[in-house]
């Protein structure tokens, strides 16, 4: 009996086996052909099925009567495929445009883009995957309408200045950065390869959920995470060589000598000395060099049904095109992100990043001691080094025991005999550089999501942004002139620590009742910012070497130490209602109330409301059948605050030392008295903004268009105050200024059908902004800004003008003859001005018949009229080509390195070539002059800073699947790229992107370190 039963079972199993067939294949995306892991493959009408592996491969045993396979994957159109006796069935899935409806991060949540009622721009990971910059901010440059990004410098590791819809404050106008829900003091720690998406909240309604800190816009950054049921390793590599692009010609020795001769400048060289110098020294050729840049990134990611993770690391290193490894930036980054579904109702996870960077920098963008300004100004007769007989002035310095600087071969660096002051041999200055900044930074949070009932989710998260920065610098002894020397080796050390601790709790309730959709958000936030500092300086180093450059090697009597610390807090309550009816009528209302310790108790709290409306006309039943598949109209209004210009204790009175007074015994007592008045009424800077927008999608959203008009008014700017003299103390700060930014934004994009073999995408954006100061405290006529040289206040904050506009003498041509000058003085009645032929005709702006600084007027606007960006991407059979152009139109730049207080400094060659040489020679160029303030403090130094720059020109090739399969890879791509390689501009200086670290000196070129161009090779692969 048992034997018969066993035979029966074996026969049955064999029958089953023979009744089945093995079906296998590979599943890829029809767009690009990349493999798709985790795709569901099921025999229709059964429970037999499987999922594709990381290479897109699948295999299953199909019953004999199976007729159809069902292939489905989130974000792609499901397919039913007849088996028809086949054992190999490969599948190409097409993207489901409706299922892939873009979701954007809106602060404390996400929202379907089709339902967004605010002005939000997005940049996705694929757009910045091959960005070569170390700074994430550059990913925004030219890619989003309404966002201006200006590099402070082209040097390695330098910062970026970001403006969302213009400059709104006389002081701090940087946007608020939110990284994975954490308020970050900056985003210099992020590597572009870490980014999943960037959202820019531009209008007040979108940013109102951040209340007191949203006035300058909000940049929300979401980092990459792992995906469930996947396992992947990705690696990216970049190596490039940097170089300088166009360079400004400077005067050669003969031009330099003749120019100083014609201008009768004292201390000039003789014609014989200029002739002996021959071609002379081109200091740009000497200081600029090619420099390497390298980037590595590796990520391990994956997950199961209940957990996902990403562990990644990045290394970026860049040397300077000026200074090489003396201007080097290194950054190491490690990231750990994970999510875990502990219970059906409980998710926990974390987002953490650790970064370490080291930066060695050189003095830059400074007419007083900047390295580039020395190269611009040092005379061309001075050699880099002396290899033969030494000139008399060098011999005299050596005999006087001066510590002249030598190169690595023991040769003395050249010392100018014609230029004194802060200028020095730039190669010697590079050799003297010893400074380094090191920072360790931890940014991240831990969170828990609790969903007790369907539709209600409670989130609690604790975040930290901690930065620990150390600076060490020491200066050897040197001598360039009697005005530029260091006779005692000295050094300094400092330690700055910043801690931002953030705890947020918020609940989100989502409910759909028929056609009515509701989302309610309510929450609280507590933020504590802490800073402490300790630093010291010392002199008299035991020996001029790195290991002896610390305070312990100097006499204690020459040590000086300082320290400080402060704490500020911000408490917040916020709520948001989102409503839509049948996807047609949209409403968002937000309110946030913030309390800050930066203000007096009477003004510690502020309320920031907003409301936005939307109408999706294309969802109406009456909307006609056209190529337009999406049409949405938007309108919003809101108020946001700003703490960027507020400091601890600004509203308090201060007491200080005012002198010494003798007592009855003849001893002196130190006196103290109030130095500043209290202003308990000091309060927030507040931005109020109106926005009207339209979103259009055509041809199944292959063509998209967005337009916005905005009117942004920032009021209660914190400005210098004025108190009556009889009070006896100053009033340092009041709410005394308003600024308006208004304009238009346009974004347009088109991509062809995803099923076509030749893929292309074209997109562009353009923004027009007008900036104006609409109010200034009547007690203050104007606020002076940045100065150039020793006597020219070149920028000013004044009612009726753009913020920090460029100011100086206006000119109306060049005097040609003595007769013309005489007629001019007679007709105008001007006295006290004695021009010569070749001098500018200066406009008497105020009509007082005098030419003086009282006639200073607006001579330039540092803010562009238009900013734009355009991107084109082509792909065909594995090859892809990307071109990305960015630029701006209408901004002005001052040649701030040309000054009157250093008459023998070298000048641009066009000063010589275009100079006035006699009646009728030119009516735009001035005669040879080195000290004429009517020339150097005038619009003759202002030039158009408009430019168009090719940010990326990139050609890539993705290896075919047949190759990557043999290499056990999912995909691999190699590419070459020319970044910042081509620039179209009329600006004569080194770089039209004249940057500055100070808000009030935008548009002043003090010797800008140019943005380098980069020729790069890159490689990406996944497996």
Secondary structure by P-SEA (a helix, b strand, c coil): caaaaaaaaaaaaaaaaaabbbbbbbbbbccccccccbbbbbcccccccbbbcccccbbbbbcccccbbbbbbccbbbbbbbcccccbbbbbbbbccccccbbbbcccccccccccccbbbbbcccccccccccccccccccccccbbbbbcccccbbbbbbbcccccccccccccccccccccccccccccccccbbbbbcccccccccccccccbbbbbbbbbbbccccbbbbbbbbbbbbbcbbbbcccaaaaaaaaaaacccccccaaaaaaaccccccccccbbbbbbbbbbbbbbccccccccccbbbbbbbbbccccccbbbbbbbbbbbbcccccccccccbbbbbbbbbbbbcccccccccaaaaaacccccccccccccccaaaaaaaaacccccccccccccccccccccccccaaaaaaabbbbbbbbbbbbccbbbbbccccbbbbbbbbbbbbbbbbbbbbccccccccccccccccbbbbbbbbbbbbbbbbbbbbbcccbbbbbbbbbbbbbbbbbbcccccccccccccccccccccccccbbbbccccccccccccbbbbbbccccbbbbbbbbbbbbccccccccbbbbbbbbbbbccccccccccccccbbbbbbbcbbbbbcccccccccbbbbbbcccccccccbbbbbbcccbbbccccccccccccccbbbbbcccccbbbbbbbbbbbbccccccccccccccccccccccbbbbbbbbbbbbbccccccccbbbbbbbbbbbbbbbbcccccccccccccccccccccbbbbcccccccccccccccccccaaaaaaaaaaacccccccccccccccccccccccccccccccccccccccbbbbbbbbcccbbbbbbbbbccbbbbbccccccccccccccaaaaaaccccccccccccccccccccccccccccccccccccccbbbbbbbcaaaaaaacccccccccccccccccccccccccccccccccccccccccccccccccccccccc
